[in-house]
Amino acid sequence: MLGQKTPILGVVLANLGTPDEPTPQAVRRYLRQFLSDRRVIEIPPLLWQIILNLFILPFRPKRVAKLYASIWQHQGDSPMRHILKQQVSALEQALAGSLPARISVKAAMSYGNPSIASALNALRQEGVDHIVVLPLFPQFSATSSAPVYDAVQRWSSQQRNLPTLTILKDYFAHPAYITALANSIRRYREQHGSAEKLLMSFHGIPQPYADKGDPYPRRCRCTAAQVAQALGLTEDQWAISFQSRFGKQEWVKPYTDVLLSEWAKQGVQSVQIVSPAFSADCLETLEELAEENKAHFLHEGGKEYAYIPALNDNPEHVALLKALVLPHLQAFWQTMPYYH
């Protein structure tokens, strides 16, 4: 090392976001930031601001805060942020010793805290000059992954001495991702038995977004088909659906709640549901999928319903994250001959 300090490489794991607290005030701040992003809402800005400020923010935060309170962790944090911190710690440990350089991993979110800018600033303060940013969205969408690009660009526009930056687009068909998902489902079924149907429910996007070229639905269908193939499922044993509709416009179909209702009315007795779009459990999985849709399915006549958790800090998931970022860190290292 020629007497120099050990060089540092950086990784940012970025997820969507969460309120700071399960209170109406904190949820309102979060929703204002999230729903003001033109990537998320493509309604003309003036019209949308009227709708947002007169019809959504005065009423929705109170209801959503109650839902967050029902899943808030005993550690005093939201599940998504708590799991993200676990993922960061586990990935940093997994990367230790992979290169002569020290690898620093930071948590970040597109909305709320910690912000992407704060994570990048922290790495720069550590002396990091080569950074890999990994959005934790397996299937790219302009509504989820692209805001990470936007945040990095906003931060970059304010820097005089820019680091080398790589942003990974997604990993919807990475073999380690498909294997981790399939093994997670297998382990659950080994403990709890199988159901008549396995439903792979992905977060939805408005159909017009897909019509304009968002690749997300195609990527979701590819992921689901590969997981089903890895599990050896026949066509009548699994299905794909999309959840979390918002507003009155048409979203990508089939809808999760509608499909569950149809299955129950057709006599399907048992369903297991998993959401491969989520790298960490959160409101949409722990409340919407695990509770709300369960009640809906049972009310319509179903008998057994179980949610299979997200990959979270599962060792196979951490190994996948390592496999995604390590080649880029190795490439960075090869450009640092000063330290060899």
VMD Tcl script that draws the C-alpha trace (Angstrom):
set ca {
  {0.00 0.00 0.00}
  {3.10 2.24 -0.13}
  {2.35 3.64 3.31}
  {-1.03 4.97 2.24}
  {-4.31 4.46 4.10}
  {-6.44 1.50 3.09}
  {-8.68 2.68 0.23}
  {-12.44 2.56 0.66}
  {-15.07 1.56 -1.87}
  {-18.73 2.37 -1.30}
  {-22.11 0.70 -1.79}
  {-25.54 2.28 -1.33}
  {-28.56 0.02 -0.86}
  {-31.63 2.09 -1.76}
  {-35.26 1.24 -1.07}
  {-38.43 3.26 -1.61}
  {-39.10 4.89 1.75}
  {-41.11 5.03 4.94}
  {-42.44 7.63 7.38}
  {-40.24 8.51 10.34}
  {-43.02 7.62 12.77}
  {-46.46 5.96 12.59}
  {-48.23 9.29 13.16}
  {-50.51 11.32 10.86}
  {-47.98 14.17 10.81}
  {-45.06 11.95 9.79}
  {-47.16 10.05 7.26}
  {-48.34 13.34 5.76}
  {-44.73 14.50 5.27}
  {-43.84 11.20 3.68}
  {-46.87 11.08 1.39}
  {-46.35 14.69 0.30}
  {-42.80 13.88 -0.81}
  {-43.70 10.54 -2.37}
  {-46.86 11.64 -4.18}
  {-45.27 14.88 -5.44}
  {-42.76 12.92 -7.54}
  {-43.65 13.20 -11.23}
  {-42.24 9.71 -11.69}
  {-44.99 8.36 -9.46}
  {-47.90 10.58 -10.48}
  {-48.08 11.73 -14.10}
  {-51.23 13.85 -13.76}
  {-50.62 17.50 -14.81}
  {-48.87 19.15 -11.83}
  {-51.35 21.96 -11.16}
  {-54.34 19.63 -11.20}
  {-52.53 17.03 -9.11}
  {-51.50 19.55 -6.46}
  {-55.15 20.52 -6.03}
  {-56.15 16.86 -5.66}
  {-53.22 16.10 -3.36}
  {-53.69 19.05 -1.03}
  {-57.49 19.16 -0.93}
  {-58.52 15.51 -1.14}
  {-55.60 13.26 -0.15}
  {-53.31 14.85 2.43}
  {-56.12 16.13 4.69}
  {-57.63 12.64 5.08}
  {-55.38 9.75 3.99}
  {-52.51 10.21 6.52}
  {-54.70 9.44 9.54}
  {-55.89 6.15 8.07}
  {-52.46 5.16 6.79}
  {-50.83 6.04 10.12}
  {-53.06 3.49 11.84}
  {-51.92 0.85 9.36}
  {-48.26 1.72 9.96}
  {-48.83 1.58 13.72}
  {-50.16 -1.97 13.36}
  {-46.86 -3.18 11.84}
  {-44.34 -0.82 13.51}
  {-41.41 -2.72 14.99}
  {-40.73 -3.07 18.71}
  {-37.31 -1.55 17.94}
  {-39.11 1.73 17.30}
  {-38.72 1.66 13.54}
  {-40.65 0.71 10.45}
  {-40.12 -2.83 9.15}
  {-38.66 -1.62 5.84}
  {-36.05 0.64 7.45}
  {-35.23 -1.91 10.16}
  {-34.72 -4.65 7.55}
  {-32.72 -2.32 5.30}
  {-30.30 -1.69 8.16}
  {-29.98 -5.45 8.66}
  {-29.31 -5.91 4.95}
  {-26.64 -3.21 5.01}
  {-24.88 -4.77 7.98}
  {-25.06 -8.28 6.52}
  {-23.81 -7.17 3.10}
  {-20.91 -5.23 4.60}
  {-19.88 -8.34 6.53}
  {-20.26 -10.53 3.44}
  {-18.06 -8.19 1.39}
  {-15.34 -7.92 4.04}
  {-12.12 -9.45 2.76}
  {-13.33 -9.66 -0.84}
  {-10.83 -6.98 -1.87}
  {-7.78 -5.31 -0.30}
  {-9.96 -2.21 -0.04}
  {-12.44 -1.67 2.78}
  {-16.03 -1.66 1.52}
  {-18.47 0.68 3.25}
  {-22.20 0.04 2.78}
  {-24.88 2.65 3.49}
  {-28.68 2.56 3.67}
  {-30.77 5.03 1.66}
  {-34.34 5.70 0.61}
  {-35.88 7.64 -2.25}
  {-38.40 9.23 0.14}
  {-37.91 9.86 3.83}
  {-34.82 9.05 5.84}
  {-32.02 8.20 5.37}
  {-32.01 10.01 2.05}
  {-29.88 9.00 -0.92}
  {-28.03 12.33 -0.69}
  {-27.16 11.69 2.98}
  {-25.80 8.23 2.14}
  {-23.64 9.59 -0.69}
  {-22.42 12.44 1.53}
  {-21.48 9.98 4.26}
  {-19.43 7.89 1.83}
  {-17.65 10.95 0.49}
  {-16.81 12.03 4.02}
  {-15.19 8.64 4.51}
  {-13.02 9.31 1.46}
  {-14.87 7.02 -0.94}
  {-14.28 7.84 -4.60}
  {-15.95 4.79 -6.21}
  {-19.60 4.05 -5.41}
  {-22.06 1.36 -6.50}
  {-25.75 2.22 -6.02}
  {-28.12 -0.76 -5.89}
  {-31.85 0.04 -5.99}
  {-33.56 -2.81 -4.14}
  {-36.26 -3.18 -6.79}
  {-35.76 -6.50 -8.61}
  {-37.93 -5.36 -11.53}
  {-37.12 -1.92 -12.94}
  {-39.94 0.60 -13.12}
  {-39.91 4.32 -13.78}
  {-42.09 4.62 -10.65}
  {-39.61 2.98 -8.26}
  {-36.12 2.49 -9.67}
  {-35.93 5.69 -11.71}
  {-36.35 7.99 -8.66}
  {-33.06 6.55 -7.38}
  {-31.37 7.69 -10.60}
  {-33.03 11.10 -10.20}
  {-31.83 11.48 -6.60}
  {-28.26 10.55 -7.56}
  {-28.38 13.04 -10.43}
  {-29.65 15.84 -8.14}
  {-26.86 15.10 -5.68}
  {-24.26 14.91 -8.47}
  {-25.31 18.29 -9.86}
  {-24.23 19.89 -6.57}
  {-20.80 18.24 -6.39}
  {-17.60 19.75 -7.69}
  {-15.43 16.64 -7.36}
  {-17.60 13.74 -8.48}
  {-16.91 10.11 -7.54}
  {-17.12 7.28 -10.01}
  {-20.74 6.10 -9.83}
  {-22.44 2.94 -11.06}
  {-26.20 2.42 -10.67}
  {-27.47 -1.12 -11.21}
  {-30.75 -1.21 -13.11}
  {-32.36 -4.38 -11.74}
  {-31.99 -8.15 -11.34}
  {-35.39 -9.62 -12.24}
  {-33.91 -12.72 -13.91}
  {-30.61 -13.13 -12.05}
  {-30.16 -16.86 -11.34}
  {-29.28 -16.21 -7.68}
  {-32.45 -14.14 -7.26}
  {-34.69 -16.81 -8.79}
  {-32.99 -19.50 -6.68}
  {-33.34 -17.47 -3.48}
  {-37.06 -16.93 -4.12}
  {-37.70 -20.56 -5.02}
  {-35.78 -21.83 -1.99}
  {-37.65 -19.43 0.30}
  {-40.97 -20.83 -0.94}
  {-39.69 -24.40 -0.62}
  {-38.59 -23.87 2.96}
  {-41.95 -22.36 3.85}
  {-43.79 -25.28 2.31}
  {-41.56 -27.80 4.04}
  {-42.65 -26.29 7.36}
  {-46.29 -25.48 6.62}
  {-47.28 -27.68 3.70}
  {-48.36 -26.59 0.22}
  {-51.52 -24.82 -0.89}
  {-53.72 -25.37 -3.92}
  {-52.50 -22.13 -5.42}
  {-49.32 -20.07 -5.21}
  {-50.01 -16.42 -6.04}
  {-47.06 -14.18 -6.91}
  {-48.35 -10.67 -6.27}
  {-46.34 -7.70 -7.52}
  {-46.90 -4.03 -6.74}
  {-48.94 -2.60 -9.58}
  {-48.46 0.41 -11.84}
  {-51.07 2.26 -13.92}
  {-51.68 0.59 -17.28}
  {-50.93 3.84 -19.20}
  {-47.41 3.79 -17.74}
  {-46.87 0.32 -19.18}
  {-48.38 1.44 -22.49}
  {-45.79 4.22 -22.65}
  {-42.95 1.73 -22.34}
  {-42.38 0.98 -18.66}
  {-40.85 -2.55 -18.74}
  {-42.02 -3.44 -15.23}
  {-44.97 -5.75 -16.02}
  {-42.91 -7.80 -18.50}
  {-40.12 -8.14 -15.96}
  {-42.59 -9.25 -13.27}
  {-44.05 -11.90 -15.54}
  {-40.56 -13.13 -16.40}
  {-39.64 -13.41 -12.72}
  {-42.85 -15.25 -11.87}
  {-42.50 -17.71 -14.73}
  {-38.91 -18.52 -13.80}
  {-39.79 -19.05 -10.13}
  {-42.68 -21.32 -11.10}
  {-40.36 -23.29 -13.37}
  {-37.75 -23.60 -10.63}
  {-40.43 -24.96 -8.30}
  {-41.74 -27.38 -10.93}
  {-45.26 -25.94 -10.77}
  {-47.90 -26.65 -13.39}
  {-49.91 -23.80 -14.93}
  {-52.92 -24.44 -12.71}
  {-50.82 -24.33 -9.51}
  {-49.71 -20.70 -9.69}
  {-50.63 -17.27 -11.00}
  {-49.33 -13.70 -11.14}
  {-51.23 -10.60 -10.00}
  {-50.73 -6.93 -9.18}
  {-51.68 -5.15 -5.96}
  {-51.87 -1.70 -4.34}
  {-54.06 0.17 -6.79}
  {-54.48 3.89 -6.16}
  {-57.05 6.16 -7.78}
  {-59.65 5.31 -10.42}
  {-57.58 4.73 -13.55}
  {-56.91 1.26 -14.92}
  {-53.84 -0.50 -13.53}
  {-51.94 -3.52 -14.79}
  {-54.04 -6.67 -14.42}
  {-54.97 -9.11 -13.02}
  {-55.66 -7.38 -9.70}
  {-54.66 -9.36 -6.61}
  {-57.87 -8.79 -4.65}
  {-60.10 -9.54 -7.64}
  {-58.24 -12.76 -8.48}
  {-58.42 -13.95 -4.87}
  {-62.15 -13.30 -4.86}
  {-62.61 -15.23 -8.10}
  {-60.60 -18.17 -6.75}
  {-62.62 -18.31 -3.55}
  {-65.90 -18.25 -5.49}
  {-64.58 -21.01 -7.77}
  {-63.94 -23.22 -4.75}
  {-60.22 -22.76 -4.21}
  {-59.70 -23.59 -0.55}
  {-56.06 -22.67 0.12}
  {-53.69 -20.00 -1.16}
  {-50.11 -19.09 -0.39}
  {-49.03 -15.64 -1.52}
  {-45.58 -14.16 -2.02}
  {-44.49 -10.77 -3.37}
  {-41.23 -11.03 -5.36}
  {-41.23 -7.28 -6.09}
  {-40.41 -6.46 -2.47}
  {-36.87 -6.98 -1.18}
  {-38.05 -6.22 2.38}
  {-41.34 -6.63 4.18}
  {-43.28 -3.40 4.55}
  {-46.80 -1.98 4.76}
  {-47.81 -3.46 1.41}
  {-46.78 -6.98 2.43}
  {-47.35 -7.14 6.19}
  {-50.69 -5.34 6.18}
  {-52.13 -5.39 2.66}
  {-51.10 -8.92 1.66}
  {-50.82 -10.70 4.99}
  {-53.93 -9.21 6.61}
  {-56.25 -7.27 4.29}
  {-56.21 -9.76 1.42}
  {-56.40 -12.70 3.81}
  {-59.62 -11.31 5.30}
  {-60.97 -10.73 1.80}
  {-60.20 -14.29 0.63}
  {-61.68 -15.90 3.75}
  {-64.77 -13.68 3.55}
  {-65.38 -14.84 -0.02}
  {-65.28 -18.50 1.03}
  {-61.62 -19.48 1.07}
  {-60.38 -21.59 3.98}
  {-56.61 -21.23 4.27}
  {-54.43 -18.25 3.37}
  {-50.76 -17.68 4.18}
  {-48.25 -14.96 3.32}
  {-44.68 -16.09 2.59}
  {-42.25 -13.40 3.85}
  {-39.97 -11.35 1.59}
  {-36.31 -12.31 1.30}
  {-35.34 -9.61 3.83}
  {-31.89 -10.45 5.31}
  {-32.07 -14.11 4.30}
  {-28.46 -15.34 3.74}
  {-29.26 -16.27 0.14}
  {-30.59 -12.76 -0.42}
  {-27.42 -11.24 1.03}
  {-25.37 -13.54 -1.21}
  {-27.37 -12.26 -4.19}
  {-26.68 -8.63 -3.23}
  {-22.99 -9.47 -2.96}
  {-23.03 -11.15 -6.36}
  {-24.62 -8.03 -7.85}
  {-22.23 -5.41 -6.50}
  {-18.91 -7.27 -6.16}
  {-18.02 -7.38 -9.91}
  {-18.36 -3.59 -10.08}
  {-16.28 -3.12 -6.94}
  {-13.62 -5.40 -8.42}
  {-13.66 -3.32 -11.61}
  {-13.22 -0.16 -9.53}
  {-10.31 -1.75 -7.68}
  {-8.54 -2.51 -10.94}
  {-8.64 1.21 -11.77}
  {-6.81 2.09 -8.53}
  {-3.19 1.08 -9.32}
  {-1.91 3.68 -6.85}
  {-2.95 1.38 -4.02}
  {-1.45 -1.85 -5.41}
}
mol new
graphics top color blue
foreach p $ca { graphics top sphere $p radius 0.5 }
foreach p [lrange $ca 0 end-1] q [lrange $ca 1 end] { graphics top cylinder $p $q radius 0.2 }
display resetview
